[in-house]
Structure formats: structure tokens, C-alpha cells
């Protein structure tokens, strides 16, 4: 007498759980697609543009390093850049530490 209601409940629950499982999996897939288009894809695009900008650095460009130092490019190598941070003060930096590239003659300081 006690076993038959339990079997009936289990059979009814098994039939409805497959639909809810598919619905839950669909929600996870939808969240994954939203994350891809709103977060991952734009970040990859921005990183690709930044990489192209750094690869296009040439002599006389003004750069900003990740540490915030503004310098003028003197020499460009494969992985390093020699920059002038003050008159007659040249430093070699790794290309990966370049945060921003400003083309030469882009603007004149206000105090000159």
C-alpha cells in the first residue's frame, strides 16, 4: 500500500524533469552567448587593435608606458623600444609595456 503511491510520484516527476532539464541547459547556453557578445568579443577586438598599434610604433612617435611615463621613440627593435624620457636620457623598454601611442606632432604642450 505504501509502495504504489511512491512509484506513481516518481513516474510523474521523471516525465516532467526532462523538459525542465532542457530549459535549464538552454538558459546556460543563452547566458554563455550573451557573455560572448557583450564581454569576450569586444575585449578581444580591443586587444587586437592595441597589438596592431604597438606593432606600428615608429621613430619619433610619442608613447605612454604602462607606468605613466611619456617618452619619444628613438629606436625600434623586435621586442624592445629605445625611448628618450628627458633630454639626453635614453632608456630601453619592452614593447609590451606601451599603453598608448601618440603620433609625432599630434599636439603641442600648453606651456611652450
PyMOL commands that set and color helices and strands:
alter all, ss='L'
color gray80, all
select helices_A, chain A and resi 2-55+95-97
alter helices_A, ss='H'
color red, helices_A
select strands_A, chain A and resi 62-65+70-76+80-86+89-94+98-102
alter strands_A, ss='S'
color yellow, strands_A
deselect
rebuild
show_as cartoon
